[in-house]
Amino acid sequence: MKIEEHKTSSSEKYYLELHRPQFHFTPEANWMNDPNGMVYYEGEYHLFYQYHPHDTIWGPMHWGHAVSKDLIHWEHLPIALSPDENGAIFSGSAVVDWHDSTEFFNGESGLVAIFTHSDQYPGSDRPRQRQSLAYSTDKGRTWNMYKGNPILSDIKITDFRDPKVFWHENTKTWIMILAASNHVRIYTSQNLKTWEFASEFGSKSGSHAGVWECPDLFELPADGKNENKKWVMIVSIGNEAAYAEGSRTQYFIGDFDGSTFTNDNPEEMILWLDHGRDNYAGVTWSDVPAKDGRRIFIGWMSNWKYANETPTKVWRSAMTLPRELKLVTTNDGARLSQTPITELESLREGNTKLENSIINENAASVLSNLKGKAFELRAEFELDTASEFGFKVRMSKDEKTIIGYNVNEKKLFIDRQSSGEASFNSFFACNHSAILEPIQNRIKMLIFVDWSSVEVFANNGELVMTDLIFPDSNSQGLEVFAVDGNVKLTSLDFYDLKSCWRKK
């Protein structure tokens, strides 16, 4: 696919740097981490994000800002929130105050951001984290700090951050879920300014292989049935040296009555949102219209094991693809599924189809006419005698990323040990896997490959794996493979994906 060159005012190639994602969100320049303040208002999706505008490594946090009509094509806007006398601007959320409960909007509606101010206790090197507000009366283009900041603090807790706020219709109350070291706390409010403690959850539940961060809490219909709704809590856990996986995200399923969350599963059960290495701090959009009905999620596509060291220039870090979350019933109980948003189909160019092909060790040439750096691959395999099968993407003589299925172990895996540049951190080159049961003797793979990432959605999003890769720009080969026998490739669809950052 030929990409037309679009240049900035400085005449540099725009979004064409080595490893620059073509259909994922990245800042124009410098450091980015957690997605923040995601909200839909008056026809626009807002994405704020943790941003250091002066370097490509983590530093004093601001809120960067972009808006989109379709979650695919983004318009970069000026920095929304900058450090002030109360500290740097850590993660948080944004809501539409539809009925002016804050009295910021003269009886109209407007946007309110709820975030963590971070500094140090006076005369101490101990971090201090307090919750604050800002509001916008012009669709998020400019922001006013609330003069009563901070609105919530707790001197007893050092890690006290990342507020996610939503309106709870049954109790007509604003709810805040907040990370507090090894658990989350829930608070309630009538006006977003004054908060009362309601409950806490999690000190003995799930994984504690790191500090808890970036919680979210929302309701989903099980199997699409509104009469059978459950609440889902998402919690990310920070990087600890003892765990090779680094930072990752878990979730819980249960009930919420407006003050207390009750877990449906045993305390020791851990449900991982993503089994790859590079999906962290993700949360969902607020105020998506009811007629749309989707719960849309996006995560930071990196890992604190190596986030400051990844081999990019000009910018550092990307977001995952936006995904629709659903609650589905499996043999193990209710579980989250994730599927890429349908708007991504607008980026497709061309379609190569293949049906009912027998793949074995002599099949290396089956896809020899296909290559690419940015593409979508949809495939369904029917198990036969092969012990392993899958795809090798971003291939060259010396590089490849393997996305495969081990039949005997019933595991989907990504092997990025030879995926390209990996010398920047000893944890990066790895092979990791997760259990995936076949459905009627078949395995489905939906794979998105960009200039520096692979995202795999298996069996209709039942299992998801997200990984960064840093191959040479000339590593564009694609191969389907099978080991020790045959596998039937019942269907394959290959689409080139055009860039979301340049006009045709």
N, C-alpha and C positions, 0 to 999 in steps of 0.2 A: 504494500500500500504506500503510495506516495503521500508525503505530508508536506503541505504548503508551509513555507516559512513565514512566521509572524514575528515581527521584531518590536522590542521595546524602544523607548525614546533614546536609550543608550546604544541602540543598534545591536544589542546582543541577541542571540537566538532565544526565543521565548519558550520555555518549557521543553527544551530539547537537550538539556544537559544529560550526561551519562547517568543512567539509573532513574531519571525523572519519570514518575508515573504519568501515564497518559489518560487514564480514566478514573483515577483516585484523587481525592482532595489532598493538595499540598500547599503550604504557604508559598508566596512568590519568593521569599528569601528568609533565611535564618531559622531558628529553632521553634518546633511545635511539639506539644504533647497532648494531654487529655482533651477530648471534646467537651465543651461547656455550653450551658445556656441554650440548648437546642429547643426551639419553639417555632411554631407556625403562626403567622399573623398577617392578615390582609394580603393573601396570595403569595407570601414568601416564606420559605424555610430559612431560618437563621441558624448558622453554625458559628458559635464562638469557640475559642480554643486557647489552651495555655500557650503563651507566646513569649519568646525573648527576642525583641526586635534588633538587638545589637550583636548577636553572636549565633553560631550554629550549635552551641551546647547550652544546656539548661542554665538559666540565670534568673534575675529578678522577673517575676511573672507578671504579664499583662494578659488581657483578653484580646486576642486577634478576632477578626470578624469577617464573615462572608455571607452572602445570601444567594438563594437559588429559587427558581420557579419549579424545578423538576428533580432536585437532589443530585443532578448529574453535572449540569453546567453552572459554574459558580462565578459570582462577581465579588472580587475582593473589595472590602471597605476599610476605612481607617480604623486604627486601634480603638476599641470601644472603652476599655477600662485600663487605667494606668495606676501604678503604685502611688499612694498618697500618705498623709500623716499617720494612717492606721496600718500601713504595711503594704506588701505585695498582694497581687490579686490571684489567689489560688482558685481551685475548681468550684463549680456551683451550677446553678440551673437558672432558667428563666420561665416565667409564666405570663399569660395574658390576664390582667386584672379586669375582667369583663365588667364588673359592677362597681369599680372604683372603691373597693374596700379599703385601700390605702389613703384615699382622698388626695392622691397625686394628680388626678386627671380631670378635675372639675366636672365630675359626673359622667365622663366618657370612659372609654377603655384605653389601656396602654400596656406597655411591657415593663415588667419588674424583674430585675436580676437579683438573685440571692446567692451570695458567694462567700468564700472564706478570705478574710484579711489575715495576712501572716506577717508577724514581726517577732520581736523578742521582748520578754518581760524586762522592764526597766532595771538597769543595774545587773543584768544576768545574761548568760548565753543560752538560757532555756527558751526554746521556741514558744511563741504565743499565737494561738489560732482562734479567731473570733469571727462570727457570722455577721454579714453586713448586707445592705440593700443599695441598689441604684435603680433609676427608672428613666424611661424614655417616652417622650410625648410626640416623637416624629418617626415612628416605625423603626426605632433602633439606630437611627443615624447619629444621634448624639445622646449622651447619658448624663444624668445628674446624680451625684452622690447624696444619699439621704443624710440630712444633718444630724439625725439621731444615731448614726453608726457608732459602735457596733450594736447589733440588736440582740445577740446571744453569745454568751461566753461561759466557760466552766474552768476555773483555775486549777481544778484537780486533774484535768485531762490534758495531756500535751498534744497528742494526735487527735484533733477535734475539728473535722473539716468535711468539705465536699457536700454541702446540703443539696438534696433533691426535693423540690417542693411541688405539690399538686393539690388540686381541689378535690375533696372527697364529697361527692354529691349526697350520699346517704345521710351524712351528719352535717352537711352545709358548713364544712370546716376546711381550712387550709392545713395540709399535713406536710411536715418536714421529716425526712429520714436523713440521718447524719452519721458519718463514720466517727467512731470514738475508740480508737486504739484496737481492741480485740473484739468489738461488737458494734452494733448500730443502735442509735437512739432515735426515738420518734417523739416529735413535738407537735402541738396543735396551736392554731391561731385563727382569729377572726379577721385580722387586718394586715397580716404579713409583717407587722412591726413588733408585736408583743407575743411571745411564745411561752407555752406551758409544757413541761415535761409530761409525757404520757406513758412511755414504756421503753424497754430495751430488749434486744434480741441478739443472740449469737455467741455469747462468750464461751459456750460449750458445744456449739454446733458448727458443722462443716469443717473446712480447712482453716488452719491458723499458721500456715507456712509463710507468714508475713503479716504486716500490719493491714487492717481492713481499710479499704478506700472506695470512693466513688460508688455509693449505693444507689439503687433505684427500686421503686416499688410500684406495681401496676397490676391491673386486673385483665385477664384474658379468658375468652370462652373456650372450654375444652372441646376440641374437635369441631369448632365453629358453632357450638350450641350455646345460645345465650342463657338458657336455663341451667347450664352447668358451668359456672364461672369459678375460676380460682385466681388467687393472687400470686404473683411472681416477684421475688426479691432477688436483685442482682447485687453482688458484692465482689469487688476486685481485691486481690491480695498482693502486697508488695514483694519485691525481690528479697530473698534471704540466701546467704552464701551457701547454706547446706543443701539447697535444692537446685538441681541443674535446670529445671524448667523456668526458673525466674518468675517474673510477675505474670499473673494469669487471673481468670475471672470465673467465679462459681455462681450458682443460683440455688434458690430454695423455692418450693411450691407449698402453698398453704392458704390460710384465710386471714383476713384483716377486717376488723370491725370498726375502724376509725380511730383506734388507739393502740391495739395490740395485734401483732402478727403471730400466728400459730403455725408451726411447721408440720406439714403432713407426714414427713419422713423421719426416720430415726436420727438422733443428733449426729451420729457418726457418719451418716451418708454424705458423700460429696458428689455434687453434680457439676461438671465442668461445662461452661458455655462453649468453649472452643478448645480443641485438642492440639492445635498448633502452638507455635512459640510466640506469635506476634499479633495478639488481639487483647488489648488491655484498656481498662478504665472506661469501657463503653457504657453508654446510657441511651435512653430513648427520647424521641421528640415529644414535646408537650403540645397540647392544643391542636393536634391533627384533626381536621373536621370529621364529625361523626359520619357523614356520607362517604368519606374515604374509609374510615374504620380500621386502618392498619396501625399496628404498633411497630414503629420504625426505629431501628437500632443502628448505631455506628460506634466503632471503637478506634482507639489509637493503635496503629499497626507498627508496634515496636515492642521492646522488652527492656526493662531496666538493667538486665545483664550487660547490654551493649549499646543502649540507645544513644549515648553520647559519642560512640565510636564508629557508627556505621559509615561506609566509605562514599558519602555524597558531598558535593560541594554546592555552594550558593544557599541551599536549603537543607534541612534535616527533618525527616519524619513525614509520614503519610497517614491518612485515615483508611480504615477498611472500606469496603463497599457498604453502602447502606443496605440493611437487610430487614425483611419483615419477619417478626417473631410470631410464632403460633404455638399453641399448647395442643399437643397430640397425645393420644393414648397409645402406649406401647405395651409389650409383654411385661415390662418392668414397672409400669405405672405411667403417670402423666410426665411428659418431658417437653422441653422446648425444642422446636424446630426452627431453622433459619433458612430463608430463601432470598436471593438477591432481588431487589426491587425490579418490577417489570419495566420501569423507565430506562433501564440499561439497554433494552432492545433497540432503542433509538440510535445506538452507536454501531450497530451491526452493518457490515459491508460484505456482501456476498455470502454464499452458503455452499459448503461442500458436504455431501451426504454419502454415507456408506451404510449398507445393511447386510446382515447375515453373512459375515465373514468369519472364517475359521482362522484364529490366530495361534501360531505356535512359534518355535524357535527359528523358523524360516520366514517370518512375517515382517522382517525389518523394513522391507520396501513398500509395505502397504500404504503408508502415509508419506512416502518420499516426495510427493509433489506438494506437500504442505509445509509451510514454515511460517514463523512469525515471532514478534516480540510482544504483541498485545492482541489477545484473542480470547474467545469463548469456545469451550469444548464440552459438548453434551454427549454422553456415551452410556450405553447399557450393555452389560456383559451377562451371558448365561454360563454358569460354572460347568466345567467338564472335567478333564483329567489334569489340567495345569495346576501346579502348586502355588503359582504366583503369576500375576498379570497386572497390566496397567499401562502407563504412558511415561515416556521420557520427554521432557520439554526443555526449551532453551538449550538445545544440544549443539555441541561442536565436537571436534576431536578430543578436547580435554575437559569439556564441561557438560553437565547434565543435571537436571533435577528430576528425581523419580517419584512419581505418584502411583502407588501400587496397592494391591490387595494380596495378603497372605492367606491362602485358602485354609490351610491346616490350623493356623492360629486364629482365624476369623478376625483379622486385623487390617485396617486401612493404615497406610503409612506414607510419610513424606521423607525422602532421603535427600538432604541438601549437602552431603559431604563433599560433593564435587560440583556444586552449583555455581561456582565462580569465586569472587573475592571473599575470603573468610578469615584472613590472617589477623584482622583487627581485634578478634576476641576468641579465646579458646573454647567458649561455650557455643559459638555460632554453628560450626559445622557439625551436623548431627543427623541421626535417623530416629524418628519418633513415630509412635503408632497408637491406635486406640481400637477397642473392640467394635466390630460392625457385623451384625448378623445379616446374612443374605435374606432377601424377600422373595419367596417362591423361586429359590435357587438363582436369584439374579442380584447383581450389584449395579447401582446407578452412580455415575460420577458426573457432576457439573463442575467444571474447572474454569476459573478465570486466571489468565496469565497476563501480567503487566510487565513493564520494563524492570521492575525490581520486586515482584511478589507473585505468589500463587495462593489462590483461595479455592478450597475444595469443599463442595457441598454434596454429601453422599446420601443416597437413599432418601431423596426428597428433603434434604436438610436435616435428617435425623442426627447426622454426625458432620461436624464442620472442622476444618483445619486451615489455619491461616499462617503463612510463612513468608518472611522476607527472603529474597535471593539477590545476588549482585553479580550476574553474569556479564561477560563481554558483550558488547552490542552486536557482534557478529555471530553469537551463539543463538541461532534461530531455528534449529532443526526440531522436528517432532517425530516421535516413533511410538508405535504401539507394540507391546511385547507380551510374551507368555513364556513360562519356565516349566520344564518337565511335563510337557503335554500340550493339550489344546484348550482354548477357551473360545466361546462363540461371541463375537462382537455383533450383537443383534441390531444395534443402531448407533450411528455416530453423526453428529452435526458439528461442523467447524465454521466459525464466523470470525473474520477479521474484525477488530474493533477500532474505530477511528478515535482520534483524540477528542476529549471534551474541552480542550483549552484553546483550540484554534478553529477558525472558520474554514469551511470548505473552499 
